Amino acid sequence: MKKAVFLDRDGTIVEEVEFLSKVKDMKVIEGAAEALSQLGEAGYLLIVVSNQSGVARGLFDDAVVERINVALAKELKASGAKVEMFLWCPHHPDFSGGCGCRKPSPGMILAAARELNVDLSASWTVGDKLSDIEAGRSAGTRTALVRTGYGKSVESSMKKKGVIPDGVFDDIGKFADALLGGAKD
């Protein structure tokens, strides 16, 4: 079985833009591409799992999400990082009803793990929101909150709710350093 890092996209790999719908507005967070490259070199599959409620809200369609993911994959690949799979949930309970894929549900993580033969207990889920941490926990991965995106603002409320990630890091680069034995947070 393989090990993986399940990554939220917006606020974790790319800068948070509310309802990101244009490739020109996508900006990779400084150091993220290099960190993902290092994780890949260390044997981790890189799998992006992202809620994209803009689809359910009618703000854009699946093709827009796909274009952004293709552009992101190309940019990351130029830095040596290969994303194995992009999964996204186009639903939102207020607009399209419930589903099993929207984080905090572990649906996307479990689907990718089945398809790619991933050992969830040897894997991590990294994101900037409570829903990312809850999804990773429910799937059986270790979890890391990054302080990019919404991470810094949700960190204290997570503690109050009793949801404590396995690690909290300033960004994905600091997470990679800690996981791979480099500098600690």
Secondary structure, DSSP 8 states (H G I E B T S, - for coil): -BEEEEE-SBTTTB---TT---GGG--B-TTHHHHHHHHHHTTEEEEEEEE-TTTTTTSS-HHHHHHHHHHHHHHHHHTT--EEEEEEE---HHHH---SSSTTS-HHHHHHHHHHTB-GGG-EEEESSHHHHHHHHHHT-EEEEESTTTHHHHHHHHHHTT---SEEESSHHHHHHHHTTS---
